[in-house]
């Protein structure tokens, strides 16, 4: 079975394009498209007036603003520190390097609830770090700042593991050539090395952001979960479900889906632009 004209397909030594494409579309539909379509249809079934009422509720707006805002801040922090960590792991050899490299993957292996309990114990007002912060006049746990800390923890590996292979492919010869031509170290980093890394860095940012928006397990233990203050959108969805308000839960979930899709679409557009601009660097 042929789905595309032969002029639009790349020649391949492996047969079975039609069968592989069919399995791909079927799996994508069953796992992703059909559940999302059911979610949107369920939200639309409650009517425009009720949908607008739930969407404009101050508690809903506050939860969405908190979830997306903290995820964005955490992703930006992870972009900076993830790049630095990847740079150190690739460019330097030092005792304990393998241990640090393995520790980067801990958020992948550690259950998020365990991470949330550990961070709540450390950053709580009576914890070792939280008590110091309390003496300085601010709180970490049970505030939006605590949510950012949790999202930085779970999102950091996405940036490091996305950027690290690209940095390994960048030869040190170009850095040496730049230095021989009189460029400063700062100029070499920003105009010679980083252009190779920009697309991967944007990919890592997008992954960390998407992971943070939907995070639940590690956040609820450190957030405080106060409505209009530190209540995230996933928790509000769970609360609606526990109250058997399925319409409200699906409306909030649909809003998260729409905002996430729009932001990821924008990020993908920026990625495409950066690949065209820096692809031949």
N, C-alpha and C positions, 0 to 999 in steps of 0.2 A: 504494500500500500504506500502510495506516495502522497505526502502532504504538501510539499513545496515543489515548484518547478526546479528542474535540474540546474538551471542557470543561477538560482538563488542559494543553492546548497554548496558548501565547501566539499571538494572531493575527499573521500576517506577510504583507507584501506580496509576498514571494518564494515561489514554489512549490517543490515538491520536498523537503519535510521527510523523507519516508520514504526517498528515495534518498540524501539527505545523511547521515541517521542510519545507514543501512546501510553506506555507505562508511566512516563514522567508526568504527563497531563492528568492521568487518572489518580496518581498518588498525590499530586498537588491539589487536585480538586477535593479529594476525600479528607485530606489532613488539614488543608488551609482554607480553600475557597468556599466550600459548602458550609462549614461551621461559621465562617464570618458572614456569609450571606444570610444564614439563619438568624444570626445575632441582629443584623440590620433589619430584617423583616420583622423580628419580634419587637424591636424598638419602634418601628414604624406603625405597628398594629395598635399602639395605644392612642394614636391620634395626634395631630399637630399641636393642639392646645396643651395637652398634658405633657407632650414631649418638651415644648418650650418652657412650661412651668418647671419641670425638673431640671432642664438645662440651665435655666437662669436662677435657680435657687442659690442663695448666698453660700450655703454649705457645699454645694456641688462646685461652684466656681472657685471657692477657696481651696478645695481638695485638688482640683485639676491644676490650679496655679501652683500649688505647693509641689505636686508630683513632677510636673514638667520643669518648674523653675529649679528645684533641687537637682533633678537629673541633668539639666543643662550645666549648672555650676559644677557638679561633680565630674561631668564629662570633660569640661574645660580644664579642670585641675588634673584629671588623669591624662589628658593630652600632653600637658607640660611635663609632669613627673614621669609618665610612661616613656616619653621620648628620652628623658635623661637616664632612666634606668636601663633602657635598651642600649643607649650609647655606651654606658659604663660596661655592660655585660659583653658588648661586641668589641669595643676598642681596647679594653684593659684586661690584663691577667693578674690576679691577686689571690691570696689565700682566702678560702671561703667563697669563691666565686660560684662554684657549682651549688653550694647550699643556697645562696641568694637566688640563683637561677631557678632552683626547684621551689623555693618559697613563693615565687611569683605566681605559681599555679595553685597555691593553697586555696584561694577563694573559689576555684573551680571544683575542688574535691571536698571542701568543708561544707556541710549542710548550712544553709543560710540562717536557720534558727539558732544553731550553735554559735555562729558568728555574731548574731544579734545579741544573744545572752552575754557573750564575752565582752562585747563592746559596751553594753549597758552597765556591766559590772565595773569596767575600767573608767568609763566617762561619767558615771553617775556622780552626784555631788559628794558622796562618801567614798568614791573610788580613788585610786592613786593619781590619775590624771585629772579627773573631775574635781577633786578637792583642791588641787592647785588652781584650776580655772576658777573655781568658786571664790578662792581667796583673792583672785585678780578682778573679780567683779562680773564674771559672766558664766553662763551655764552651757554645757555641751549636750549632755543627755536630756531627753524630753523637750527638745526644742528643734526648730528646723535645721540648726547647725548640726545636731546629732544625726539627722537624716542624711545630710551631705557627707558626713564622715562615713556612714554605713555604705552609701552609694559609691564613694571613692574606693572603699575596700573591695566591693564586689566587681567594680568596673575596671580597675587597674590592669588586670591580666589581658584584657581585650586589646588595649593599646600596645602594651609591651610585646605581646606575641604577634601582633600585626606588623609592627615597625621593625622588630628585630631581624627577620630574614632579609628585609630590604637593605638594612644597614650592613649586613654581612656581605651583600653583593656589591656594595660600593667600594671600589678599590682605593687604597690609601694613596695610590700614585697621583690621582687627581688633586688630592689635598697637598701633596708635596709639590706638584707643578704650580698650584696656586700660590704656595708660599714662595717658590722660586721667582715667580713673576711679581712679587712684592705685595701680595694681598695680606691684610692682617688676619689673625685667627678668626676674629668675629666675622669678617667679610667672607672668609673661606667657608665658615659654617653656614651662613645664611644664603650665600649666592652660589656655592658649589655643592655642598653636601645636602642641605635640606631640600632643594628642588627635586632630588631623587626620592625623597621620603614623603613629600606632601600628599600624594594620592593615598598611600598606606596610612598616613597619619589621620586623614579624613575618614578613612574606613574604620580605624580604631575608635575615633571619636563617635562615629555613628553607632557602632556596636555597643560602646559603653553607655551612650545616651539611651539607646533602645532598651538595654538591660536595666538601666536605672528607672526608667518610667514604669516598668511593670514589676519592680522588686517589691516583695511583700514580707518574706520571712525575717530578714535581718533588720528591717525598718521598724516593725511594730514594737519591738522590744526597747528600742532607743528613742522612738519618736515622741512618746507621751500620749499620742492619739487623742488630742484635745480638739473637738470640732472648731473649725474656723482658725485654728492656730497651727496644729501639728498633725492633722488628720490627712493621710494620703488617699488618693482616689481608689487604689485597689482595696484598701481597708473599708472605705465607704461602700464599695460594691458588695463586699462580704457582709457588712452590716445590713444592707438592703435585702440580701438573700436570706439572712437569718430572720428578718422581719417579714418574710414572704412577699416582699415588694419586688417581684421579678421585673415588672415594667421599669421601675426606677433603676434597678441594677443594669438592665440592658441599655437603657438610655445613657447612663454614665459610661458604660463600656463602649458604646458606639461613639460617644464623644472622644474618648481616649483613642479609639481606632482612627477616627478621622484626623485628629490633630497629629497623631504619630505618623500617619501616612503622609500628610502634608509636609511635615518636617523632614522625614526621610526622603521624600521626593526632592525637596530642596537640597538636601545634603548630596544626594546622588547626582543632581544637576551640577553642583559645585565640583564633585569628584570628576565628572566627565570633562568639565572645563579644565581642571587642573591636569588631567591626563593629556589633554590636547596641548596644553601650554608647556608642561614639563616632561612629557613623554619622551622627547628626543634629547633631553639634557644629557 
